[in-house]
């Protein structure tokens, strides 16, 4: 049995308004990226010191060929998927810094962060993001399954370096990377950092990480919006989120963690460890509090998954009817009918099922027809623009109406402003999670919050 708990898309990025977004992908545009870099420059000059700025430029190799071969609709769909992967990656890995992700034109993207970061860690982040972007993209019509091959340029801005110079240096490095046959990631100073712990050594590190207690769990509180509840909503539970505190690279988010585990053939023991620990923590919560766990493709592919999960839940002394299993679109692509049957067994045993990250992909509505769902969990992309973009609000309203017609409750994630929370409440969205209410917190801190709220 394997259960994962990916880090959710709660962001330390400052807000980007609708007029500053790329209209296709929803990321910031090039102008907004320059404004943010200017703000960081001015703040550093005013304060006399500031966290260093690290910049990553990513280009999709031969992207024009995708448009020529399959049409602009397929190309646009691929760009949207890449943008979502970059945004999710930044949310997962850059929680401690102020960051911005932007599309700067065509198949080129920028990721910049203001935080202390070693050269080895920034190199690893560049490699890991390239791996994430290079994963197959499905659902593009005649294009079938598409693979894109990114090149990455990395740099650390010099003290006092202005945005235009940063863009120029990073752009020159990206151009060199695109014309290099043997290097996928290149630094702006022309060097390549040693791979260090980005390959076999990192996979070997993971094998001992459980024994060294390097895998940590935090809990993202979830709230219910009721007229009788406090203004921020009523605390109803939490989602378990995993991270790896690597002794050299620092924090590694769950998406990268499980990608490393898959390469090391270590997914099963890792995810079982996380599941047992999360359920043990949740067994100490007040009786009304719920726990949410995410499910991996390996879970649903294992014939014994339902029975083993039920045994782990019972061993922890946690009631199955307080557990929600969250599934994402990529988990289900391989065998939808098998997934539906497996989830049906778990739901019959009292667990609830949520379709996670709805709106992050191509929203296959067949999932809504065949899966035994209780909740529709909206990706942050479905809510971040509703306060200042009427079209975004119209889409959100339509999704909530569809969910109600299917007797599904709606959970919105990534809520970061009072305006967003008020709007989703007004439209009948029942649950939410996000920085506006609570940051992810350690087990003891959440247990104390739950006792105060009970």
Secondary structure by P-SEA (a helix, b strand, c coil): cbbbbccccccccccccccccccccccccaaaaaaaaaaaaaaaaaaccccbbbbbbbbbcaaaaaaaaccaaaaaaaaaaaaaaaaaaaaacccccccccccccccbbbbbbbccccaaaaaaaaaaaaaaaaccccccccccbbbbbbbbbbbbbcccccaaaaaaaaaaaaaaaaaccccccccccccccccccccaaaaaaaaaccccccbbbbbbbbbbbbccccccccccbbbbbbbbbccccccccaaaaaaaaaaaccaaaaaaaaaaaaaaaaccccccbbbbbbbccccccccaaaaaaaaaaaaaccccccbbbbbccccccccaaaaaaaaaaaaaabbbbbbcccccccccccccccccccbbbbcccccccccccaaaaaaaaaaaaaaaaacbbbbbcccccaaaaaaaaaacccccccccccccccaaaaaaaaaaac
